């Protein structure tokens, strides 16, 4: 399994910053639409190279933006990252991958502290790898993290691809090794 490139996820403070990011993404070949409602009925829109942009001022807009990102769309959200809604947005988007704060494209501090594979893992993958390192089976780890077995297997497969290894055991060992060097 090869890891697909992540769709861009940006949280910016103003519409001017959003315009800057949108212009850059358009130059890079992304299709840009205003609003967070997806036009496609298919679940996975990651192959469409679609970026949705707009203001996130309430929970409804937040839910639409996160759902669109989960379905594979890129997001450029205009929102104060320090507000409760902004923190919730950044937190939810961070579960899917790197979130860039501001127009400069620098990832949020939670993912920028290391260039190794551990920094690219989403929290679900880290939790699963921690449980596997403690001796749980994938099924037990999935149940403990309230994930389906299929989702857990997919997250572990993505982690294996990220670490460049073939087996889950090798992925757990690589995760532990790299995590120790960070701490």
For each residue, the residues with C-beta under 8 A, 3 or more apart:
1: 157 158 160 161
2: 161
3: 158 161 162
4: 46
5:
6: 9 96 97 98
7: 46 51 69 72 73 74 75
8: 21 25 30 51 74 75 76 100
9: 6 69 74 75 93 96 97 98 99 100
10: 18 21 75 76 77 99 100 101 102 103 105
11: 77 79 81 86 89 90 93 99 100 101 108
12: 17 18 21 76 77 78 79 101 102 103
13: 17 78 79 80 81 102
14: 17 18 78
15: 18 19 55 78
16: 19 20
17: 12 13 14 20 21 78 102 103
18: 10 12 14 15 21 22 53 76 78 103
19: 15 16 22 23
20: 16 17 23 24 103
21: 8 10 12 17 18 24 25 53 76 103 105
22: 18 19 25 26 32 51 53 76
23: 19 20 26 27
24: 20 21 27 28 105
25: 8 21 22 28 30 32 51 74 76
26: 22 23 29 30 32
27: 23 24
28: 24 25
29: 26 49
30: 8 25 26 49 50 51 74
31: 48 49 50 51
32: 22 25 26 50 51 52 53
33: 39 50 51 52 53
34: 52 53 54
35: 52 54
36: 52 54 56 61 64 65 67 68 75
37: 52 64 68
38: 45 50 52 67 68 71 73
39: 33
40: 45 48 50
41:
42: 45
43: 71
44: 47 71 72
45: 38 40 42 48 50 68 71 72 73
46: 4 7 71 72 73
47: 44 72
48: 31 40 45 72 73
49: 29 30 31 74
50: 30 31 32 33 38 40 45 72 73 74
51: 7 8 22 25 30 31 32 33 73 74 75 76
52: 32 33 34 35 36 37 38 65 68 73 74 75 76
53: 18 21 22 32 33 34 75 76 77 78
54: 34 35 36 61 65 76 77 78
55: 15 61 77 78 79
56: 36 61 62 65 77 78 79 85 86 89
57: 61 79 85
58: 61 62 85
59: 62 63 85
60: 63 64
61: 36 54 55 56 57 58 64 65
62: 56 58 59 65 66 85 88 89 92
63: 59 60 66 67
64: 36 37 60 61 67 68
65: 36 52 54 56 61 62 68 69 75 77 89 93
66: 62 63 69 70 89 92 93
67: 36 38 63 64 70 71
68: 36 37 38 45 52 64 65 71 73 75
69: 7 9 65 66 72 73 74 75 93 96
70: 66 67 96
71: 38 43 44 45 46 67 68
72: 7 44 45 46 47 48 50 69
73: 7 38 45 46 48 50 51 52 68 69
74: 7 8 9 25 30 49 50 51 52 69
75: 7 8 9 10 36 51 52 53 65 68 69 93
76: 8 10 12 18 21 22 25 51 52 53 54
77: 10 11 12 53 54 55 56 65 89
78: 12 13 14 15 17 18 53 54 55 56
79: 11 12 13 55 56 57 83 85 86 89
80: 13 83 85 86
81: 11 13 86 87 89 90 101
82: 86 87
83: 79 80 86 87
84: 87 88
85: 56 57 58 59 62 79 80 88 89
86: 11 56 79 80 81 82 83 89 90
87: 81 82 83 84 90 91
88: 62 84 85 91 92
89: 11 56 62 65 66 77 79 81 85 86 92 93
90: 11 81 86 87 93 94 99 101 108
91: 87 88 94 95
92: 62 66 88 89 95 96
93: 9 11 65 66 69 75 89 90 96 97 99
94: 90 91 97 98 99 108 110 111 122 123
95: 91 92 122 123 124
96: 6 9 69 70 92 93 122
97: 6 9 93 94 111 120 122
98: 6 9 94 107 108 111 120
99: 9 10 11 90 93 94 107 108 111
100: 8 9 10 11 104 105 106 107 108
101: 10 11 12 81 90 106 107 108
102: 10 12 13 17 105 106
103: 10 12 17 18 20 21
104: 100
105: 10 21 24 100 102
106: 100 101 102 112
107: 98 99 100 101 111 112
108: 11 90 94 98 99 100 101 111 112
109: 112 113
110: 94 113
111: 94 97 98 99 107 108 119 120
112: 106 107 108 109 119
113: 109 110 119 182
114: 118 119 182
115: 119
116: 119 120 178 181 182
117: 120 121 162 163 174 175 178
118: 114 121 126 175 178 179 182
119: 111 112 113 114 115 116
120: 97 98 111 116 117 162
121: 117 118 125 126 129 159 162 175
122: 94 95 96 97 125 126 155
123: 94 95 126 127
124: 95 127 128 145 147 151 155
125: 121 122 128 129 155 156 158 159
126: 118 121 122 123 129 130 175
127: 123 124 130 131 141 145
128: 124 125 131 132 138 141 142 145 147 152 155 156 159
129: 121 125 126 132 133 156 159 171 172 175
130: 126 127 133 134
131: 127 128 134 136 140 141 144 145
132: 128 129 135 136 138 141 156 168 172
133: 129 130 172 175 176
134: 130 131
135: 132
136: 131 132 140 141 144
137: 140 141
138: 128 132 141 142 149 152 153 156 168
139: 142 143 149 152
140: 131 136 137 143 144
141: 127 128 131 132 136 137 138 144 145 152
142: 128 138 139 145 147 148 149 151 152 153
143: 139 140 146 147
144: 131 136 140 141
145: 124 127 128 131 141 142 152
146: 143
147: 124 128 142 143 151 152 155
148: 142 151 152
149: 138 139 142 152 153
150: 153 154
151: 124 142 147 148 154 155
152: 128 138 139 141 142 145 147 148 149 155 156
153: 138 142 149 150 156 157
154: 150 151 157 158
155: 122 124 125 128 147 151 152 158 159
156: 125 128 129 132 138 152 153 159 160 168 171
157: 1 153 154 160 161
158: 1 3 125 154 155 161 162
159: 121 125 128 129 155 156 162 163 171 175
160: 1 156 157 163 165 166 167 168 170 171
161: 1 2 3 157 158 164
162: 3 117 120 121 158 159
163: 117 159 160 170 171 174 175
164: 161
165: 160 170 171 174
166: 160 170
167: 160 170 171
168: 132 138 156 160 171 172
169: 172 173
170: 160 163 165 166 167 173 174
171: 129 156 159 160 163 165 167 168 174 175
172: 129 132 133 168 169 175 176
173: 169 170 176 177
174: 117 163 165 170 171 177 178
175: 117 118 121 126 129 133 159 163 171 172 178 179
176: 133 172 173 179 180
177: 173 174 180 181
178: 116 117 118 174 175 181 182
179: 118 175 176 182 183
180: 176 177 183
181: 116 177 178
182: 113 114 116 118 178 179
183: 179 180
